[in-house]
Amino acid sequence: MNKKIIAYLAGGVMALAILIIGALSLIEGRFIFSPQVKITLIGDKTVNLEVFSDYTDKGATASIGKNDWTDKIVTEGTVDTNKIGEYTITYSVTKGKHTYSAQRLVTVADTTAPALELNGKSEMTVSSRALYKEPGYKATDAYDGDLTGGVTVKEEHSGDVYTLTYHVKDRSGNESTAVRKLTIKDIVAPVITLKGSEHVYISVGDSFSDSGYTAKDDLDGDLTDHVSVSGQVNTEKTGSYTVTYKVADRAGNVGVATRVVNVFSDNVGSSKRLYLTFDDGPSSKVTPRILDILKSNNAKATFFILNYSKADKATIERAIREGHTIGIHGYSHDYATIYASDEAFMKNVYRLRDKLKADFGYDAKLVRFPGGSSNTVSLDYNRGIMTRLAKRLEQEGFAYFDWNISSGDANGNNIAREKIYRNVTEGLLGEGNNVVLMHDTNYKTTTADALQDIINYAKAHGYELLALTEATRPCHHGIAN
């Protein structure tokens, strides 16, 4: 073949090849000498998030060959982690007429089960199924909110044991259950309610008539006619007498109530009786002065003391020897500590009583509440504690005393002796028991200064100065807590 023809044909083939390659390049949307942009995601291509969690996008990188094009990336799309759903984040780079992109799929889902809480105990015992009262429940979901209205209760039982299964499901299908076990057994004792007061105060020689009672049982109903009463009251002798009321239901549960009848002797000589009482001692300076004044006037008084040191033992021993009454104000006077609980208060009383027994063989039976029985400071620590303690003291053999005359020396350490004198003498009630509140700490020097004048006035007006005893009709305030 002619060399010119061969050369011509070869050139044609090459031109055709070039045309084919160019066409293919155009079909791909790029020229063979125009490299693509490469976009690489940082982190996972798909991300699963719990609703309300935090999300920070990690972004992407872009390059053409060895050249970094990351700063040319345009990011589109947002993720709302407060709303369940699927969110797409798109990263794109435009080069000439062409746009290159990559995507990340973020799924926000609620996979947390609702919180299902039972009110009351998870195991309960009631006398009968009919007496069971549902304590209730509460269901809340982080995403759906309050689901209490959607709770279902399924009841199953085997013999006397009932199983209550509580179930709730949120809109995402997450479920929670809780179980309460209910045993049917009569373990509730009847309740005896006394008519009249639980604590009765009468004078020697007066008659005692029981005010009555009622008794009810949660299952058996009215049991008043089945109550037995025991205990005798000797109205001819001073002391505390306990009347006990008992009743049993058909299951053998026993209900008990008591009434304390206090018989007092108000006939102790004069019909005008003055009881000087001193709180917060003993002290090394004021208490001995008070004892000297009392001794010189053949007068008796009552000292409601706090914890004492070895140095104060001689003062207490002297007070006992000279016929004064030692009462319990408490081992401590700290309100937050002693009124924290019923047990804390009783421990405070018994701790001082036991110390007096060990040191002097003295069995203190009289108590004065710090702040008095009418104090409201105890409300800051324990609601209703004064009502409970007043009953408990008497049930455990103590008598508590408040006052009906205040010297006013609790208002400061420098109250004028004339003011203390006027507060006491102008507050005297005449016939009956006049119980005066005073203090004998080292700072109450004006109290000791006023004492002789108070005694002079009392004697001149026919008052007999006595110490409180268990036979003295107690002076009680109205309890405010």
C-alpha positions as CSV (number, residue, x, y, z in Angstrom):
1,M,0.0,0.0,0.0
2,N,1.1,3.5,-0.7
3,K,2.9,5.1,2.2
4,K,0.9,8.2,1.8
5,I,-2.3,6.2,2.1
6,I,-1.1,4.4,5.2
7,A,-0.1,7.7,6.9
8,Y,-3.4,9.2,6.0
9,L,-5.3,6.3,7.5
10,A,-3.2,6.4,10.7
11,G,-3.8,10.0,11.1
12,G,-7.6,9.5,10.7
13,V,-7.6,6.7,13.3
14,M,-5.8,9.0,15.8
15,A,-8.2,11.8,15.1
16,L,-11.1,9.5,15.6
17,A,-9.7,8.3,18.9
18,I,-9.2,11.9,20.1
19,L,-12.9,12.7,19.1
20,I,-14.1,9.6,21.0
21,I,-12.1,10.4,24.2
22,G,-13.3,14.0,24.1
23,A,-16.9,13.0,23.7
24,L,-16.6,10.6,26.7
25,S,-15.0,13.4,28.8
26,L,-17.9,15.7,27.9
27,I,-20.4,13.0,28.9
28,E,-18.8,12.7,32.3
29,G,-19.1,16.5,32.6
30,R,-15.4,17.2,32.9
31,F,-12.4,17.4,30.8
32,I,-9.8,14.8,31.2
33,F,-7.3,17.3,32.4
34,S,-9.8,18.8,35.0
35,P,-9.5,16.6,38.2
36,Q,-12.5,16.2,40.6
37,V,-12.9,17.7,44.1
38,K,-12.7,15.0,46.8
39,I,-14.8,15.6,49.9
40,T,-14.1,13.5,53.0
41,L,-16.4,13.5,56.1
42,I,-14.8,13.9,59.5
43,G,-16.5,11.3,61.7
44,D,-19.3,8.9,60.9
45,K,-21.5,9.2,57.9
46,T,-24.6,8.3,60.0
47,V,-25.0,9.5,63.6
48,N,-27.6,8.4,66.1
49,L,-28.5,10.8,68.9
50,E,-30.8,10.7,72.0
51,V,-33.3,13.5,72.0
52,F,-32.2,16.5,74.1
53,S,-28.5,15.5,73.8
54,D,-25.8,17.8,72.5
55,Y,-24.7,17.7,68.9
56,T,-21.6,19.3,67.4
57,D,-21.0,18.7,63.8
58,K,-17.4,17.5,63.0
59,G,-17.4,18.9,59.5
60,A,-15.5,17.6,56.4
61,T,-12.4,18.2,54.4
62,A,-12.0,18.9,50.6
63,S,-9.0,18.6,48.3
64,I,-8.1,18.5,44.6
65,G,-5.1,16.4,44.3
66,K,-2.6,17.7,46.8
67,N,-4.4,21.0,47.1
68,D,-6.6,21.7,50.2
69,W,-9.9,23.1,49.3
70,T,-11.6,22.7,52.8
71,D,-12.1,26.5,53.2
72,K,-14.3,26.4,50.1
73,I,-16.8,23.9,51.7
74,V,-20.4,25.2,52.1
75,T,-22.3,23.4,54.8
76,E,-26.1,23.2,54.7
77,G,-28.6,21.7,57.1
78,T,-29.2,21.9,60.9
79,V,-30.0,19.3,63.6
80,D,-32.7,20.1,66.2
81,T,-31.9,17.7,69.1
82,N,-35.1,18.8,70.8
83,K,-37.2,17.1,68.2
84,I,-37.0,13.5,67.0
85,G,-36.5,13.0,63.3
86,E,-33.9,12.5,60.5
87,Y,-31.6,15.4,59.6
88,T,-29.3,15.7,56.6
89,I,-26.1,17.8,56.6
90,T,-24.7,18.5,53.2
91,Y,-21.1,19.6,52.5
92,S,-20.5,21.0,48.9
93,V,-17.8,22.6,46.9
94,T,-18.4,24.3,43.5
95,K,-15.6,24.2,40.8
96,G,-16.5,26.0,37.7
97,K,-19.8,24.7,36.5
98,H,-19.6,21.6,38.6
99,T,-20.7,21.0,42.3
100,Y,-19.3,18.2,44.4
101,S,-21.0,17.1,47.6
102,A,-21.1,14.6,50.5
103,Q,-23.8,14.1,53.1
104,R,-24.2,13.0,56.7
105,L,-27.4,11.6,58.1
106,V,-28.2,12.4,61.8
107,T,-31.1,10.6,63.4
108,V,-32.5,12.0,66.7
109,A,-34.6,9.5,68.5
110,D,-36.2,8.9,71.9
111,T,-35.0,5.6,73.3
112,T,-35.4,6.3,77.0
113,A,-38.3,4.6,78.8
114,P,-40.7,6.7,80.8
115,A,-40.1,7.0,84.6
116,L,-42.9,5.2,86.5
117,E,-43.0,5.8,90.2
118,L,-45.5,4.3,92.7
119,N,-46.8,6.4,95.6
120,G,-46.7,4.5,99.0
121,K,-45.0,1.2,99.5
122,S,-44.4,-1.4,96.9
123,E,-45.5,-4.1,99.4
124,M,-48.7,-3.5,101.4
125,T,-50.9,-5.4,103.8
126,V,-54.6,-4.5,104.2
127,S,-57.4,-6.2,106.2
128,S,-59.5,-6.9,103.0
129,R,-59.3,-6.2,99.3
130,A,-62.3,-3.9,99.6
131,L,-60.4,-1.7,102.1
132,Y,-57.4,-1.2,99.8
133,K,-57.1,2.4,98.6
134,E,-54.8,2.9,95.7
135,P,-52.0,5.3,96.8
136,G,-51.5,6.4,93.2
137,Y,-48.6,6.6,90.8
138,K,-46.9,9.0,88.5
139,A,-45.4,8.5,85.0
140,T,-43.3,11.1,83.2
141,D,-41.3,10.9,80.0
142,A,-38.4,13.2,79.0
143,Y,-39.9,13.8,75.6
144,D,-43.7,13.2,76.0
145,G,-44.0,14.8,79.4
146,D,-46.7,13.6,81.8
147,L,-48.0,10.2,81.0
148,T,-49.8,9.4,84.2
149,G,-53.1,9.3,82.5
150,G,-51.8,6.6,80.2
151,V,-50.9,4.1,82.9
152,T,-52.7,0.8,83.0
153,V,-53.0,-1.4,86.0
154,K,-53.3,-5.2,85.7
155,E,-54.4,-7.2,88.8
156,E,-53.6,-10.8,89.4
157,H,-53.9,-12.8,92.6
158,S,-53.1,-16.1,94.1
159,G,-54.8,-16.8,97.4
160,D,-54.5,-13.8,99.6
161,V,-51.7,-12.2,97.6
162,Y,-52.5,-9.7,94.9
163,T,-50.0,-8.5,92.3
164,L,-50.7,-5.1,90.7
165,T,-48.7,-4.4,87.6
166,Y,-48.5,-0.9,86.4
167,H,-47.6,-0.3,82.7
168,V,-47.0,2.8,80.5
169,K,-45.7,3.3,77.0
170,D,-44.5,6.6,75.3
171,R,-45.1,7.5,71.7
172,S,-41.8,6.1,70.6
173,G,-42.7,2.7,72.0
174,N,-40.5,2.8,75.1
175,E,-42.2,0.9,78.0
176,S,-41.9,0.9,81.8
177,T,-43.5,-1.3,84.4
178,A,-43.8,-1.3,88.2
179,V,-45.2,-3.9,90.6
180,R,-47.0,-3.6,93.9
181,K,-47.6,-6.6,96.1
182,L,-50.8,-6.6,98.2
183,T,-51.3,-9.1,101.0
184,I,-54.7,-9.5,102.5
185,K,-54.3,-10.0,106.2
186,D,-55.9,-8.4,109.2
187,I,-53.0,-6.9,111.1
188,V,-54.6,-3.6,112.0
189,A,-55.5,-3.2,115.7
190,P,-58.8,-1.5,116.7
191,V,-58.6,2.2,117.7
192,I,-59.9,3.3,121.0
193,T,-60.8,6.9,121.2
194,L,-61.2,8.4,124.7
195,K,-63.9,10.9,125.4
196,G,-62.7,13.8,127.4
197,S,-59.0,14.4,128.2
198,E,-56.2,11.8,128.3
199,H,-54.9,13.6,131.4
200,V,-57.2,14.4,134.2
201,Y,-56.3,16.6,137.2
202,I,-58.4,16.4,140.4
203,S,-57.9,17.4,144.0
204,V,-57.7,14.9,146.9
205,G,-61.1,14.0,148.0
206,D,-62.8,14.9,144.7
207,S,-64.6,12.1,142.8
208,F,-63.5,10.7,139.5
209,S,-65.9,9.8,136.8
210,D,-64.7,8.2,133.6
211,S,-65.7,10.3,130.5
212,G,-66.1,7.2,128.4
213,Y,-64.7,5.9,125.1
214,T,-65.4,4.4,121.7
215,A,-63.7,1.6,119.8
216,K,-63.7,0.9,116.1
217,D,-61.9,-1.6,113.9
218,D,-61.2,-1.2,110.2
219,L,-62.7,-4.6,109.4
220,D,-64.9,-5.5,112.4
221,G,-66.5,-2.1,112.8
222,D,-67.8,-0.9,116.2
223,L,-66.2,-2.7,119.2
224,T,-67.1,-0.3,121.9
225,D,-69.1,-2.9,123.8
226,H,-66.1,-5.2,123.9
227,V,-63.7,-2.8,125.6
228,S,-62.3,-3.9,129.0
229,V,-61.2,-1.2,131.5
230,S,-58.6,-1.8,134.3
231,G,-56.9,0.4,136.8
232,Q,-58.0,2.0,140.1
233,V,-58.0,5.7,141.0
234,N,-57.6,6.5,144.7
235,T,-58.9,10.0,145.1
236,E,-57.9,10.1,148.8
237,K,-54.2,9.9,148.0
238,T,-52.0,12.1,145.8
239,G,-50.3,10.5,142.8
240,S,-50.8,9.6,139.2
241,Y,-53.1,6.7,138.3
242,T,-53.4,5.1,135.0
243,V,-56.7,3.7,133.6
244,T,-56.1,1.2,130.8
245,Y,-58.7,0.4,128.0
246,K,-58.2,-2.7,125.8
247,V,-60.1,-4.4,123.0
248,A,-59.3,-7.1,120.5
249,D,-60.7,-7.7,117.0
250,R,-61.6,-11.2,115.6
251,A,-58.0,-11.6,114.3
252,G,-56.6,-11.1,117.7
253,N,-55.2,-7.6,117.2
254,V,-55.3,-5.6,120.4
255,G,-56.0,-1.9,120.7
256,V,-54.9,-0.1,123.9
257,A,-55.5,3.4,125.2
258,T,-54.7,5.0,128.6
259,R,-56.0,7.8,130.7
260,V,-53.7,9.3,133.4
261,V,-55.6,10.7,136.4
262,N,-53.5,13.0,138.5
263,V,-54.6,13.5,142.1
264,F,-53.2,16.6,143.8
265,S,-53.2,18.1,147.2
266,D,-53.9,21.8,147.0
267,N,-54.4,22.0,150.8
268,V,-50.7,22.6,151.9
269,G,-51.4,25.3,154.5
270,S,-52.0,28.7,153.0
271,S,-54.5,29.1,150.2
272,K,-52.1,31.5,148.6
273,R,-49.1,29.6,147.3
274,L,-46.0,31.0,145.7
275,Y,-43.7,28.7,143.8
276,L,-40.4,30.4,142.8
277,T,-38.7,28.5,139.9
278,F,-35.3,29.1,138.5
279,D,-34.2,27.9,135.0
280,D,-30.9,27.4,133.3
281,G,-28.6,26.9,136.4
282,P,-26.8,26.1,138.4
283,S,-24.3,28.9,138.3
284,S,-21.3,29.6,140.5
285,K,-22.2,33.2,141.3
286,V,-26.0,33.6,141.3
287,T,-27.3,30.3,142.5
288,P,-25.5,30.3,145.8
289,R,-26.8,33.9,146.4
290,I,-30.3,32.7,145.8
291,L,-29.9,29.7,148.1
292,D,-28.6,32.0,150.9
293,I,-31.6,34.3,150.5
294,L,-34.0,31.4,150.5
295,K,-32.4,29.8,153.6
296,S,-32.5,33.1,155.6
297,N,-36.3,33.3,154.9
298,N,-37.1,29.6,155.4
299,A,-38.4,29.6,151.9
300,K,-38.4,26.7,149.4
301,A,-38.0,26.9,145.6
302,T,-37.5,24.8,142.5
303,F,-34.5,24.7,140.2
304,F,-34.9,23.4,136.6
305,I,-31.3,22.8,135.8
306,L,-29.1,22.0,132.8
307,N,-26.0,19.9,132.6
308,Y,-23.6,20.9,135.4
309,S,-19.8,20.7,136.0
310,K,-18.0,19.0,138.9
311,A,-17.6,22.5,140.5
312,D,-21.4,22.9,140.5
313,K,-22.1,19.6,142.3
314,A,-21.7,21.2,145.7
315,T,-24.4,23.7,144.8
316,I,-26.9,21.1,143.7
317,E,-26.2,19.0,146.7
318,R,-26.8,22.0,149.0
319,A,-30.1,22.7,147.2
320,I,-31.3,19.1,147.8
321,R,-30.2,19.1,151.4
322,E,-32.0,22.3,152.2
323,G,-35.3,21.0,150.8
324,H,-35.5,22.5,147.4
325,T,-36.8,20.6,144.4
326,I,-34.4,19.8,141.5
327,G,-36.2,19.6,138.1
328,I,-35.0,18.8,134.7
329,H,-34.6,21.5,132.1
330,G,-32.5,19.2,129.9
331,Y,-28.9,18.1,129.5
332,S,-28.8,20.6,126.6
333,H,-30.9,23.7,125.9
334,D,-30.1,23.7,122.1
335,Y,-33.5,23.8,120.4
336,A,-32.3,22.4,117.1
337,T,-30.8,19.3,118.9
338,I,-33.5,18.6,121.5
339,Y,-36.5,19.2,119.2
340,A,-35.1,17.3,116.3
341,S,-37.2,14.3,117.2
342,D,-39.2,12.8,120.1
343,E,-36.4,10.4,120.9
344,A,-33.8,13.2,120.9
345,F,-35.8,15.1,123.5
346,M,-36.4,12.1,125.8
347,K,-32.7,11.2,125.5
348,N,-32.0,14.8,126.7
349,V,-34.2,14.3,129.7
350,Y,-33.0,10.9,130.7
351,R,-29.3,11.8,130.3
352,L,-29.7,14.5,133.0
353,R,-32.0,12.4,135.2
354,D,-29.4,9.5,135.1
355,K,-26.6,11.9,136.0
356,L,-28.5,13.2,139.0
357,K,-29.2,9.7,140.2
358,A,-25.6,8.7,139.9
359,D,-24.2,11.8,141.6
360,F,-26.8,12.4,144.3
361,G,-29.2,9.4,144.3
362,Y,-31.9,12.0,143.4
363,D,-34.8,10.9,141.2
364,A,-35.9,14.0,139.4
365,K,-39.5,13.7,138.2
366,L,-40.4,17.3,137.3
367,V,-39.5,18.7,133.8
368,R,-39.7,22.1,132.2
369,F,-39.6,22.3,128.5
370,P,-36.9,24.7,127.1
371,G,-39.1,27.6,125.9
372,G,-42.1,26.2,127.7
373,S,-44.7,23.8,126.4
374,S,-46.3,26.6,124.4
375,N,-43.1,27.4,122.4
376,T,-43.3,27.7,118.7
377,V,-39.6,27.5,118.0
378,S,-40.0,23.7,117.9
379,L,-42.0,24.2,114.7
380,D,-38.8,25.0,112.9
381,Y,-37.6,21.5,113.6
382,N,-40.5,19.1,114.1
383,R,-44.2,19.7,113.6
384,G,-46.5,18.5,116.4
385,I,-43.6,17.5,118.6
386,M,-44.8,19.4,121.7
387,T,-48.2,17.7,121.6
388,R,-46.5,14.3,121.5
389,L,-43.9,15.1,124.1
390,A,-46.4,16.4,126.7
391,K,-48.2,13.1,126.6
392,R,-45.1,11.0,126.5
393,L,-43.5,12.7,129.6
394,E,-46.5,11.9,131.6
395,Q,-46.8,8.3,130.2
396,E,-43.2,7.8,131.3
397,G,-43.7,9.0,134.9
398,F,-42.7,12.7,134.6
399,A,-44.7,15.8,135.3
400,Y,-44.0,19.0,133.3
401,F,-44.5,22.5,134.7
402,D,-44.9,25.8,132.9
403,W,-45.5,29.1,134.7
404,N,-48.3,31.7,135.1
405,I,-46.1,34.6,136.2
406,S,-42.9,35.8,134.4
407,S,-40.3,37.9,136.1
408,G,-39.2,39.2,132.7
409,D,-35.5,38.3,133.3
410,A,-35.5,36.2,130.2
411,N,-35.6,39.4,128.1
412,G,-32.0,40.3,128.9
413,N,-29.1,40.1,131.4
414,N,-29.5,43.6,132.8
415,I,-33.2,43.9,133.6
416,A,-33.6,46.4,136.4
417,R,-34.3,44.8,139.8
418,E,-37.2,47.1,140.2
419,K,-38.8,45.9,137.0
420,I,-38.3,42.2,138.0
421,Y,-39.9,43.0,141.4
422,R,-42.9,44.7,139.7
423,N,-43.3,41.9,137.1
424,V,-43.6,39.3,139.9
425,T,-45.6,41.2,142.5
426,E,-48.1,42.7,140.1
427,G,-48.5,39.3,138.4
428,L,-49.5,37.5,141.6
429,L,-52.9,35.8,141.2
430,G,-53.9,35.7,144.8
431,E,-55.3,32.3,145.9
432,G,-54.1,29.2,144.2
433,N,-50.8,28.2,142.7
434,N,-48.6,31.1,141.6
435,V,-45.7,29.7,139.6
436,V,-43.0,32.3,138.8
437,L,-40.4,31.9,136.0
438,M,-37.0,33.2,136.9
439,H,-33.4,32.4,135.9
440,D,-30.2,31.8,137.9
441,T,-27.3,31.9,135.3
442,N,-24.2,34.0,136.2
443,Y,-25.6,36.8,134.1
444,K,-28.9,37.2,136.1
445,T,-27.5,39.1,139.0
446,T,-30.4,41.5,139.1
447,T,-32.7,38.5,139.6
448,A,-30.9,37.7,142.8
449,D,-30.9,41.4,143.7
450,A,-34.7,41.5,143.5
451,L,-35.4,38.2,145.3
452,Q,-35.4,39.5,148.9
453,D,-37.9,42.2,148.1
454,I,-40.1,39.7,146.3
455,I,-40.1,37.4,149.3
456,N,-40.8,40.3,151.7
457,Y,-43.9,41.3,149.6
458,A,-45.1,37.7,149.4
459,K,-44.9,37.2,153.2
460,A,-46.6,40.5,153.9
461,H,-49.5,39.4,151.6
462,G,-49.9,36.0,153.1
463,Y,-48.2,33.8,150.5
464,E,-46.5,30.6,151.5
465,L,-43.2,30.0,149.5
466,L,-43.1,26.3,148.5
467,A,-41.2,24.0,146.2
468,L,-43.0,22.2,143.4
469,T,-43.5,18.4,144.0
470,E,-45.3,15.6,142.1
471,A,-48.3,16.3,144.3
472,T,-48.5,19.9,143.1
473,R,-51.2,20.7,140.5
474,P,-49.2,21.5,137.4
475,C,-49.3,24.8,135.6
476,H,-49.6,24.2,131.9
477,H,-49.7,26.5,128.9
478,G,-51.7,26.0,125.8
479,I,-49.6,23.8,123.5
480,A,-49.0,25.6,120.1
481,N,-47.2,22.8,118.3
